[in-house]
Amino acid sequence: MEPVLALTDTQISSWVAAFVLPLFRIVTVLMTMPIIGTTLVPRRIRMYFGLAITVVIAPSLPPMPEVHALDLSALLLVAQQIIIGAAFGLSLQLFFQAFVIAGQIVATQMGMSFASMIDPINGVSSAIIGQFFTMLLTLLFLATNGHLVVFEVLVESFTTLPVGQGLMPSDFWALVVRLGWVFGAALVLVLPAITALLVLNVAMGVMTRAAPQLNIFTIGFPLTLVLGMGILWVSLGDILNQYQPLAVEALQVLRDMVKAH
């Protein structure tokens, strides 16, 4: 008789863990990160993409801990991978949303907050200037291969932060502090435009007090709009040099979070 291939429960569990546990971390990152994790990419495509990445990198990953199906330890490991992936993706989301908020602040100052439409990325109504910053940041991130750096750090995280080792509360606090600095630095990018528009609004207020018969709405609104667009156009001339250090710092935060080199 031909020998029968006998597989033990431990072998089957190790094979399943070697694929399923990395899958949860990778899919969670793809579901929460910018660009891929937006409504522009269907959930099914993100799931297939996560499966493809897991199949490719699974043979090169370090050994996974032994788990048993429907065991409490297995559920805790799955929850741990989901938390790590969510922290990874939401950190990038905070970096992107800083520029979106900066654009919406400028839109409010220049009187274009009423010019809003449905954002196809987030699925909510937002100002056009904010959407413009979102598209610009997306193109810059892809052009500078930021997405490749994210995938590189994600794959390296399975070695520097293996399955079974979670993030400490101090890591989350350090992450929040450093991303807060990136958030503030992104808002500084539009500070010249905000300051100039504030000075213009103050000047319009003085003109209204000096000449009450002057129709300030007829003059002030077009002037504020044109000046705001001009200032925004000038400030975008050096956007790449201002974007690069912030992107480098945001990606370095991800490396430090997973203790990558």
C-alpha positions as CSV (number, residue, x, y, z in Angstrom):
1,M,0.0,0.0,0.0
2,E,1.1,3.5,-0.7
3,P,2.1,5.6,2.4
4,V,-0.6,8.0,3.6
5,L,0.3,11.6,4.2
6,A,-0.4,12.3,7.9
7,L,-0.8,15.8,9.1
8,T,-1.0,16.7,12.7
9,D,-3.1,19.5,14.1
10,T,0.1,21.4,15.0
11,Q,1.3,21.4,11.5
12,I,-2.0,22.6,10.0
13,S,-2.2,25.3,12.7
14,S,1.3,26.5,11.9
15,W,0.6,26.7,8.2
16,V,-2.7,28.6,8.8
17,A,-1.0,31.0,11.2
18,A,1.9,31.7,8.8
19,F,-0.7,33.0,6.3
20,V,-3.7,34.3,8.3
21,L,-1.9,36.3,11.0
22,P,0.1,38.4,8.5
23,L,-3.0,38.8,6.3
24,F,-4.9,40.6,9.1
25,R,-2.1,43.2,9.5
26,I,-1.7,43.8,5.8
27,V,-5.4,44.0,5.0
28,T,-6.0,46.4,8.0
29,V,-3.3,48.7,6.7
30,L,-4.8,48.6,3.2
31,M,-8.2,49.4,4.6
32,T,-7.1,52.4,6.6
33,M,-4.2,54.0,4.7
34,P,-4.7,56.9,2.3
35,I,-5.2,56.4,-1.5
36,I,-5.7,52.6,-1.4
37,G,-8.0,52.7,1.7
38,T,-10.4,55.3,0.3
39,T,-13.7,54.8,-1.4
40,L,-12.1,55.1,-4.8
41,V,-10.8,51.5,-4.4
42,P,-13.5,48.9,-3.8
43,R,-13.2,46.7,-0.7
44,R,-12.9,43.6,-2.8
45,I,-9.9,44.9,-4.7
46,R,-8.2,45.8,-1.4
47,M,-8.9,42.3,-0.1
48,Y,-7.4,40.7,-3.3
49,F,-4.4,43.1,-3.1
50,G,-3.9,42.1,0.6
51,L,-4.1,38.4,-0.3
52,A,-1.6,38.8,-3.2
53,I,0.9,40.7,-0.9
54,T,0.6,38.0,1.8
55,V,1.1,35.2,-0.6
56,V,4.3,36.8,-2.0
57,I,5.9,37.7,1.4
58,A,4.7,34.8,3.5
59,P,7.6,32.4,2.7
60,S,10.2,35.0,3.8
61,L,8.5,36.0,7.1
62,P,9.9,34.8,10.4
63,P,8.2,31.8,12.1
64,M,4.8,32.5,13.5
65,P,3.6,31.5,17.0
66,E,1.6,28.3,17.3
67,V,-2.2,29.0,17.4
68,H,-5.3,26.9,17.6
69,A,-8.5,27.7,15.8
70,L,-11.2,29.4,18.0
71,D,-8.7,29.6,20.9
72,L,-8.6,32.8,23.0
73,S,-4.9,33.2,22.3
74,A,-5.5,33.1,18.5
75,L,-8.2,35.8,18.8
76,L,-5.9,38.0,20.8
77,L,-3.2,37.6,18.2
78,V,-5.7,38.6,15.5
79,A,-6.8,41.6,17.5
80,Q,-3.2,42.6,18.0
81,Q,-2.4,42.5,14.3
82,I,-5.6,44.6,13.6
83,I,-4.5,47.2,16.1
84,I,-1.0,47.4,14.6
85,G,-2.3,47.7,11.1
86,A,-4.9,50.4,12.1
87,A,-2.2,52.4,13.9
88,F,0.0,52.1,10.8
89,G,-2.7,53.3,8.3
90,L,-4.3,56.0,10.5
91,S,-0.9,57.6,11.0
92,L,-0.7,58.1,7.3
93,Q,-4.3,59.4,7.3
94,L,-3.4,62.0,9.8
95,F,-0.5,63.2,7.6
96,F,-2.8,63.5,4.6
97,Q,-5.7,65.1,6.5
98,A,-3.3,67.9,7.8
99,F,-3.1,69.2,4.3
100,V,-6.8,68.9,3.7
101,I,-7.6,70.9,6.8
102,A,-5.0,73.5,5.7
103,G,-6.8,73.8,2.4
104,Q,-10.2,74.2,4.1
105,I,-8.9,76.9,6.4
106,V,-7.7,78.9,3.3
107,A,-11.0,78.3,1.6
108,T,-12.9,79.7,4.6
109,Q,-10.6,82.8,4.8
110,M,-11.0,83.6,1.1
111,G,-14.8,83.1,1.1
112,M,-14.8,79.8,-0.9
113,S,-16.2,77.6,1.9
114,F,-19.6,77.6,0.1
115,A,-17.9,76.1,-3.0
116,S,-18.0,72.5,-1.9
117,M,-18.8,69.2,-3.5
118,I,-18.8,65.5,-2.7
119,D,-15.2,64.3,-2.1
120,P,-14.9,61.0,-4.1
121,I,-12.0,60.0,-1.8
122,N,-13.7,60.3,1.6
123,G,-17.3,60.3,0.5
124,V,-18.2,63.5,2.3
125,S,-18.8,67.1,1.2
126,S,-15.7,69.3,1.6
127,A,-14.4,72.6,0.2
128,I,-12.9,72.6,-3.3
129,I,-9.6,74.0,-2.0
130,G,-9.3,71.0,0.4
131,Q,-10.0,68.6,-2.4
132,F,-7.4,70.3,-4.5
133,F,-4.8,69.8,-1.7
134,T,-5.9,66.2,-1.4
135,M,-5.3,65.5,-5.1
136,L,-2.0,67.4,-5.1
137,L,-0.7,65.5,-2.1
138,T,-1.8,62.2,-3.6
139,L,0.1,62.9,-6.8
140,L,3.2,64.0,-4.8
141,F,3.1,61.0,-2.6
142,L,2.9,58.6,-5.6
143,A,5.5,60.5,-7.6
144,T,8.0,60.4,-4.8
145,N,7.4,56.6,-4.3
146,G,5.9,57.1,-0.9
147,H,3.6,54.1,-1.3
148,L,6.7,51.9,-2.0
149,V,8.3,53.0,1.2
150,V,5.1,52.3,3.1
151,F,5.0,48.7,1.7
152,E,8.7,48.3,2.5
153,V,8.2,49.3,6.1
154,L,5.1,47.1,6.4
155,V,7.0,44.0,5.2
156,E,10.0,44.9,7.5
157,S,7.6,45.3,10.5
158,F,7.1,41.5,10.6
159,T,10.8,41.2,11.5
160,T,11.2,44.2,13.8
161,L,7.8,43.9,15.4
162,P,6.9,40.1,15.0
163,V,3.5,38.6,15.5
164,G,3.0,38.2,19.2
165,Q,4.8,41.4,20.2
166,G,2.4,44.4,20.5
167,L,2.8,48.1,20.6
168,M,3.4,49.7,24.1
169,P,1.4,52.7,25.3
170,S,4.6,54.7,25.2
171,D,4.9,54.0,21.5
172,F,1.4,55.3,20.9
173,W,2.2,58.5,22.9
174,A,5.4,59.1,21.0
175,L,3.5,58.5,17.8
176,V,0.8,61.1,18.7
177,V,3.4,63.7,19.7
178,R,5.5,63.4,16.5
179,L,2.5,63.3,14.2
180,G,1.2,66.4,16.0
181,W,4.4,68.2,14.9
182,V,3.8,67.1,11.3
183,F,0.2,68.2,11.6
184,G,1.3,71.7,12.8
185,A,4.0,72.0,10.2
186,A,1.5,71.3,7.4
187,L,-0.7,74.1,8.7
188,V,2.3,76.4,8.6
189,L,2.4,75.9,4.8
190,V,-0.7,78.0,4.4
191,L,0.1,80.5,7.2
192,P,1.2,83.2,4.6
193,A,-2.1,83.0,2.8
194,I,-4.1,83.1,6.0
195,T,-2.1,86.1,7.3
196,A,-2.5,88.0,4.1
197,L,-6.3,87.3,3.9
198,L,-6.6,88.3,7.6
199,V,-4.9,91.7,6.9
200,L,-7.2,92.2,3.9
201,N,-10.3,91.5,6.0
202,V,-9.1,94.0,8.6
203,A,-8.6,96.6,5.9
204,M,-12.1,96.0,4.6
205,G,-13.5,96.5,8.1
206,V,-11.6,99.8,8.5
207,M,-12.9,100.9,5.1
208,T,-16.5,100.1,6.2
209,R,-16.1,102.2,9.3
210,A,-14.6,105.1,7.4
211,A,-17.1,105.0,4.5
212,P,-20.4,103.4,5.7
213,Q,-22.0,104.2,2.3
214,L,-19.5,102.0,0.5
215,N,-21.0,98.6,-0.5
216,I,-18.3,96.5,1.0
217,F,-19.8,93.2,-0.2
218,T,-19.6,94.3,-3.8
219,I,-15.9,95.2,-3.5
220,G,-14.6,93.0,-0.7
221,F,-15.8,89.6,-1.8
222,P,-14.3,89.6,-5.3
223,L,-11.1,91.3,-4.0
224,T,-10.7,88.6,-1.3
225,L,-11.4,85.8,-3.7
226,V,-8.9,87.1,-6.3
227,L,-6.2,87.9,-3.8
228,G,-6.6,84.5,-2.1
229,M,-6.3,82.6,-5.4
230,G,-3.2,84.7,-6.2
231,I,-1.6,84.0,-2.9
232,L,-2.4,80.3,-3.1
233,W,-0.9,80.2,-6.6
234,V,2.3,81.8,-5.5
235,S,2.6,79.6,-2.4
236,L,2.3,76.4,-4.5
237,G,5.4,77.3,-6.4
238,D,7.6,75.8,-3.7
239,I,5.2,73.1,-2.5
240,L,7.6,70.2,-3.3
241,N,10.4,71.5,-1.2
242,Q,8.0,72.1,1.7
243,Y,6.3,68.7,1.2
244,Q,9.5,66.5,1.2
245,P,10.7,67.1,4.8
246,L,7.2,66.6,6.1
247,A,6.7,63.3,4.2
248,V,10.2,62.1,5.3
249,E,9.2,62.8,8.9
250,A,5.8,61.1,8.6
251,L,7.4,58.0,7.1
252,Q,10.1,58.0,9.7
253,V,7.4,58.0,12.3
254,L,6.1,54.7,10.8
255,R,9.6,53.2,10.9
256,D,10.1,54.2,14.5
257,M,6.6,52.8,15.4
258,V,7.5,49.3,14.2
259,K,11.1,49.7,15.2
260,A,12.4,49.4,11.6
261,H,15.8,50.7,10.5
